[in-house]
Structures are given as structure tokens and as C-alpha cells.
Amino acid sequence: YDIASAVRENVDFHNERVLRDKINNLGERKWKKKDGAIMDVMVNTVLITQKQYVQVCVLASDITERKQLEEKLHEKVSEMNMFVYRASHDLRGPIASIQGLCDLAHKERSLADLPVYFEQIEKSISRLDGIFTDLANVVKIAQIKMEITEITLRNEIQDILDSLKFLEHFNDTEFMVVVPAEIKLRCDKTILILILPHLIIN
């Protein structure tokens, strides 16, 4: 990269600010290294006046790592915004259902029909509880420090199925675990047992 040309193109020596402050921020640039790699730099010029001469000192700081971190942060913020949007959407359904059932129950004149409303309200509350559990698991996954171990996948799946036996209609569903017993998997076991149940339930 021709630094001298960049300075000549961007430094106005007659600019009052440059002459007064002796510094000019050229902003962020992309420079190419000798090996062809692109690096992000922050470029500043400093004017050094000596008698009738003015020298230009170029200060270039490598900000490649900072830019990469900023991009990762931007991705995380986008993911969080999408997560909040989806969570609010999922929560709105059961809450609206409970509100509607309560309104109907208030208008109901026959006590015989009230158990039906209570049953539906309990189901909506159960859905809410499941959503809150999912949200807690998402936060938990984000905070987990990865620990890779070797597990027997078939055993883990069977343990998860055993833990889901209390769910409604579980006994009406046929599960076929076709993973061979000898198959080993290297992964973070904690994350696996948080994710697999949701896949199976879905």
C-alpha cells in the first residue's frame, strides 16, 4: 500500500484544524500485507513543524482483531434480537389463550362447563412453563464451557426417552432407535442432553 499517496490524498495542509491540532484522522483503512493478507488499520497523521519545514508522521494501528470482535458482537446482537422476537411470539400464544378462556369462564352460566375451561387453562400454563424452560436452557447453553467427552449415543437417547415417559401420549408413540450400540460420539454431553429432548418432542 502506498502510504505516501494516501497521505497526500487525504491531508489538506491548509486545513485550519490540521495546522492547529497537528493531527488528522484518516479513519479506518484496509491494507494488504506482503503475504497478500488484508489487515484493518486505523490511520492518523501528525504534523511536525520544524522551522520552515513540515513533516508528516503516519501512525497506523492494526485493528484487525478488534474488527473481528466487533463483527462477532454484531452477530450475537442479531441472534439475541431474533431470539427475543421468537420468544415473545411464543409467549404471546399461551397468554392470549389463557386470557380468552378466563373471559369465557366469567361469562359462563353453567358450572358444569367450568372444568373444561380449567383443563384448557392448565394446558396453556403447561405450554408457558415449557417455553420458560426452553429459554432457561438457551441461556444455559450459551454459558456452558465446552467439555468434549466420548459417549455411547444409543444409551444417551434411551435415557432421554426414559425421562420423557411422563409426557401425554408418550405411550401412543412408537420410537425406533436405529443407532448401533457400538457407535461412539465425541461431543459435549451437557449440551447434547439439552438439545436432543427438544428434537424428540418436536
One Martini backbone bead per residue (centre of mass of N, CA, C, O) as a GRO file, in nm:
protein
  202
    1TYR     BB    1   0.097   0.035   0.023
    2ASP     BB    2   0.066   0.384  -0.046
    3ILE     BB    3   0.118   0.603   0.196
    4ALA     BB    4   0.195   0.870   0.061
    5SER     BB    5  -0.061   0.894  -0.113
    6ALA     BB    6  -0.265   0.892   0.117
    7VAL     BB    7  -0.167   1.151   0.246
    8ARG     BB    8  -0.196   1.344   0.003
    9GLU     BB    9  -0.511   1.288  -0.037
   10ASN     BB   10  -0.599   1.356   0.292
   11VAL     BB   11  -0.408   1.606   0.337
   12ASP     BB   12  -0.474   1.937   0.437
   13PHE     BB   13  -0.243   2.190   0.491
   14HIS     BB   14  -0.479   2.429   0.501
   15ASN     BB   15  -0.612   2.316   0.734
   16GLU     BB   16  -0.686   2.442   1.036
   17ARG     BB   17  -0.693   2.186   1.211
   18VAL     BB   18  -0.421   2.067   1.129
   19LEU     BB   19  -0.250   2.318   1.213
   20ARG     BB   20  -0.352   2.323   1.510
   21ASP     BB   21  -0.347   2.000   1.601
   22LYS     BB   22  -0.139   1.819   1.425
   23ILE     BB   23  -0.396   1.629   1.338
   24ASN     BB   24  -0.515   1.343   1.135
   25ASN     BB   25  -0.797   1.150   1.062
   26LEU     BB   26  -0.824   0.878   0.825
   27GLY     BB   27  -0.912   0.624   0.948
   28GLU     BB   28  -1.023   0.340   0.808
   29ARG     BB   29  -0.830   0.066   0.669
   30LYS     BB   30  -0.711  -0.139   0.395
   31TRP     BB   31  -0.435  -0.355   0.405
   32LYS     BB   32  -0.165  -0.506   0.237
   33LYS     BB   33   0.032  -0.753   0.272
   34LYS     BB   34   0.298  -0.933   0.160
   35ASP     BB   35   0.109  -1.209   0.169
   36GLY     BB   36  -0.197  -1.073   0.094
   37ALA     BB   37  -0.316  -0.993   0.342
   38ILE     BB   38  -0.580  -0.843   0.518
   39MET     BB   39  -0.583  -0.532   0.698
   40ASP     BB   40  -0.683  -0.344   0.971
   41VAL     BB   41  -0.665   0.019   0.998
   42MET     BB   42  -0.554   0.302   1.185
   43VAL     BB   43  -0.521   0.637   1.060
   44ASN     BB   44  -0.266   0.881   1.138
   45THR     BB   45  -0.161   1.224   1.135
   46VAL     BB   46   0.143   1.411   1.202
   47LEU     BB   47   0.253   1.735   1.251
   48ILE     BB   48   0.595   1.852   1.200
   49THR     BB   49   0.742   2.152   1.296
   50GLN     BB   50   1.045   2.288   1.123
   51LYS     BB   51   1.040   2.575   1.074
   52GLN     BB   52   0.987   2.562   0.722
   53TYR     BB   53   0.904   2.268   0.795
   54VAL     BB   54   0.683   1.980   0.714
   55GLN     BB   55   0.608   1.690   0.880
   56VAL     BB   56   0.489   1.351   0.824
   57CYS     BB   57   0.329   1.135   1.056
   58VAL     BB   58   0.251   0.792   1.049
   59LEU     BB   59  -0.025   0.625   1.218
   60ALA     BB   60  -0.055   0.266   1.244
   61SER     BB   61  -0.322   0.052   1.350
   62ASP     BB   62  -0.397  -0.267   1.437
   63ILE     BB   63  -0.765  -0.371   1.401
   64THR     BB   64  -0.847  -0.663   1.327
   65GLU     BB   65  -0.939  -0.789   1.596
   66ARG     BB   66  -1.155  -0.577   1.660
   67LYS     BB   67  -1.328  -0.624   1.406
   68GLN     BB   68  -1.392  -0.919   1.465
   69LEU     BB   69  -1.535  -0.865   1.736
   70GLU     BB   70  -1.753  -0.679   1.620
   71GLU     BB   71  -1.881  -0.890   1.435
   72LYS     BB   72  -1.954  -1.093   1.658
   73LEU     BB   73  -2.130  -0.896   1.818
   74HIS     BB   74  -2.333  -0.843   1.593
   75GLU     BB   75  -2.428  -1.136   1.571
   76LYS     BB   76  -2.527  -1.163   1.864
   77VAL     BB   77  -2.736  -0.936   1.852
   78SER     BB   78  -2.904  -1.061   1.626
   79GLU     BB   79  -2.968  -1.324   1.774
   80MET     BB   80  -3.105  -1.190   2.019
   81ASN     BB   81  -3.331  -1.048   1.865
   82MET     BB   82  -3.453  -1.308   1.749
   83PHE     BB   83  -3.500  -1.448   2.019
   84VAL     BB   84  -3.693  -1.238   2.140
   85TYR     BB   85  -3.904  -1.250   1.919
   86ARG     BB   86  -3.974  -1.553   1.945
   87ALA     BB   87  -4.041  -1.554   2.244
   88SER     BB   88  -4.274  -1.349   2.233
   89HIS     BB   89  -4.443  -1.516   2.037
   90ASP     BB   90  -4.469  -1.777   2.212
   91LEU     BB   91  -4.600  -1.632   2.465
   92ARG     BB   92  -4.860  -1.506   2.342
   93GLY     BB   93  -5.038  -1.753   2.295
   94PRO     BB   94  -5.096  -1.865   2.588
   95ILE     BB   95  -5.193  -1.594   2.704
   96ALA     BB   96  -5.432  -1.554   2.513
   97SER     BB   97  -5.573  -1.816   2.591
   98ILE     BB   98  -5.616  -1.756   2.892
   99GLN     BB   99  -5.777  -1.496   2.853
  100GLY     BB  100  -6.009  -1.621   2.689
  101LEU     BB  101  -6.096  -1.835   2.901
  102CYS     BB  102  -6.161  -1.635   3.126
  103ASP     BB  103  -6.383  -1.482   2.977
  104LEU     BB  104  -6.568  -1.730   2.937
  105ALA     BB  105  -6.596  -1.809   3.238
  106HIS     BB  106  -6.738  -1.543   3.327
  107LYS     BB  107  -6.991  -1.600   3.122
  108GLU     BB  108  -7.058  -1.853   3.254
  109ARG     BB  109  -7.355  -2.027   3.385
  110SER     BB  110  -7.230  -2.314   3.387
  111LEU     BB  111  -7.061  -2.526   3.605
  112ALA     BB  112  -7.014  -2.779   3.421
  113ASP     BB  113  -6.797  -2.620   3.215
  114LEU     BB  114  -6.547  -2.530   3.386
  115PRO     BB  115  -6.345  -2.776   3.370
  116VAL     BB  116  -6.272  -2.721   3.074
  117TYR     BB  117  -6.129  -2.451   3.119
  118PHE     BB  118  -5.919  -2.548   3.324
  119GLU     BB  119  -5.783  -2.750   3.137
  120GLN     BB  120  -5.692  -2.541   2.922
  121ILE     BB  121  -5.530  -2.364   3.116
  122GLU     BB  122  -5.327  -2.580   3.201
  123LYS     BB  123  -5.208  -2.621   2.917
  124SER     BB  124  -5.106  -2.330   2.881
  125ILE     BB  125  -4.923  -2.330   3.129
  126SER     BB  126  -4.749  -2.564   3.033
  127ARG     BB  127  -4.644  -2.417   2.784
  128LEU     BB  128  -4.509  -2.187   2.938
  129ASP     BB  129  -4.317  -2.361   3.101
  130GLY     BB  130  -4.169  -2.475   2.854
  131ILE     BB  131  -4.064  -2.204   2.747
  132PHE     BB  132  -3.900  -2.124   3.000
  133THR     BB  133  -3.718  -2.368   2.987
  134ASP     BB  134  -3.597  -2.307   2.712
  135LEU     BB  135  -3.476  -2.034   2.786
  136ALA     BB  136  -3.289  -2.142   3.007
  137ASN     BB  137  -3.132  -2.335   2.816
  138VAL     BB  138  -3.015  -2.124   2.630
  139VAL     BB  139  -2.852  -1.978   2.847
  140LYS     BB  140  -2.694  -2.226   2.938
  141ILE     BB  141  -2.552  -2.287   2.670
  142ALA     BB  142  -2.404  -2.005   2.649
  143GLN     BB  143  -2.240  -2.072   2.938
  144ILE     BB  144  -2.101  -2.314   2.846
  145LYS     BB  145  -1.824  -2.515   2.886
  146MET     BB  146  -1.655  -2.698   2.683
  147GLU     BB  147  -1.676  -3.072   2.705
  148ILE     BB  148  -1.509  -3.329   2.561
  149THR     BB  149  -1.661  -3.649   2.511
  150GLU     BB  150  -1.728  -3.993   2.528
  151ILE     BB  151  -2.020  -4.152   2.387
  152THR     BB  152  -2.319  -4.342   2.392
  153LEU     BB  153  -2.577  -4.270   2.200
  154ARG     BB  154  -2.795  -4.483   2.263
  155ASN     BB  155  -2.800  -4.441   2.572
  156GLU     BB  156  -2.883  -4.141   2.569
  157ILE     BB  157  -3.150  -4.174   2.419
  158GLN     BB  158  -3.279  -4.372   2.622
  159ASP     BB  159  -3.270  -4.181   2.865
  160ILE     BB  160  -3.452  -3.965   2.740
  161LEU     BB  161  -3.701  -4.141   2.696
  162ASP     BB  162  -3.738  -4.211   2.997
  163SER     BB  163  -3.783  -3.900   3.079
  164LEU     BB  164  -4.061  -3.883   2.878
  165LYS     BB  165  -4.295  -4.079   2.990
  166PHE     BB  166  -4.490  -3.847   3.122
  167LEU     BB  167  -4.598  -3.773   2.866
  168GLU     BB  168  -4.837  -3.711   2.662
  169HIS     BB  169  -4.872  -3.982   2.442
  170PHE     BB  170  -4.621  -4.164   2.466
  171ASN     BB  171  -4.760  -4.456   2.447
  172ASP     BB  172  -4.863  -4.379   2.139
  173THR     BB  173  -4.557  -4.393   2.068
  174GLU     BB  174  -4.314  -4.495   1.831
  175PHE     BB  175  -3.980  -4.598   1.893
  176MET     BB  176  -3.676  -4.596   1.681
  177VAL     BB  177  -3.356  -4.712   1.758
  178VAL     BB  178  -3.086  -4.719   1.503
  179VAL     BB  179  -2.845  -4.704   1.683
  180PRO     BB  180  -2.566  -4.842   1.733
  181ALA     BB  181  -2.406  -4.949   2.020
  182GLU     BB  182  -2.098  -4.883   1.908
  183ILE     BB  183  -2.153  -4.591   1.889
  184LYS     BB  184  -1.949  -4.306   1.901
  185LEU     BB  185  -1.935  -3.976   2.068
  186ARG     BB  186  -1.793  -3.652   2.029
  187CYS     BB  187  -1.894  -3.437   2.300
  188ASP     BB  188  -2.120  -3.237   2.469
  189LYS     BB  189  -2.331  -3.369   2.691
  190THR     BB  190  -2.496  -3.133   2.803
  191ILE     BB  191  -2.596  -3.024   2.530
  192LEU     BB  192  -2.724  -3.280   2.420
  193ILE     BB  193  -2.942  -3.314   2.663
  194LEU     BB  194  -3.080  -3.036   2.575
  195ILE     BB  195  -3.151  -3.094   2.266
  196LEU     BB  196  -3.278  -3.379   2.208
  197PRO     BB  197  -3.558  -3.357   2.347
  198HIS     BB  198  -3.669  -3.143   2.145
  199LEU     BB  199  -3.652  -3.317   1.894
  200ILE     BB  200  -3.835  -3.544   1.997
  201ILE     BB  201  -4.087  -3.377   2.068
  202ASN     BB  202  -4.116  -3.253   1.773
   0.00000   0.00000   0.00000
